Amino acid sequence: MDKVTVTIDGIKVEVPKNYTVLQAAKEAGVDIPTLCYLREINEIGACRICVVEVQGARALQASCVTPVSDGMVIKTNTPTVREARKATLELILSDHDKNCLTCIRNGNCELQTLADEFHISGLRFEGVRHEGKIDDQSASIIRDPNKCILCRRCVSMCSNVQTVNAIGVNERGFRSVVSPIYGMSLADSPCINCGQCVISCPTGALYEKDRTQRVWEALADPDKFVVAQTAPAVRAA
Ligand code: FES
């Protein structure tokens, strides 16, 4: 396979030419934070948390969807990069429920972890917020649109992997929402209760109905943790 050489944070690394910057960084041992990225399932560059500086490029590039090229010089941890990632996180959080302490994903939420890593303790941005209705009609899955960050990981999993197509992105722009079509409940959608959307969700926007313990309780006493009865994955043939 043809290879190219790129330099990431001063580290030269040779990688296949079909790699993305994110993959090359991994090869070089450089960590880049991600949120919407789900390897080989959701690689759409939606959240912009993974942005990096590429020498010669006018704007920051989303590393998860930027292909490498020979001689590329990339910086992943400059003040500009850090500030852009932090501002993106703050914008996401500005339209997100603030009840983290009582959230089912407290202590196990990718958004919360990133907010912690970027030392976000208050919110700079405030404005109109979505107030979505929680859908708890399904036999096994609860959908809370107030915690959805529109990463589309669940949509890719449901559509491309499971080929069920129970959920998608509806409406447009600020009104965008991940849900079954026509605002119907998951209970009335083609959902097969496989639970793969729950597994791919980075926040508490989708979670199992029959979960009997919160994450912190499980962490405190893993022996007593009751695993939710999620159905096994149903993969496309
Ligand atoms: Fe790359 Fe979201 S992880 S844009």
Residues whose N, C-alpha, C, O or C-beta is under 5 A from the ligand:
A	BS01	FES	T34 L35 C36 Y37 G45 A46 C47 R48 I49 C50 A62 C64
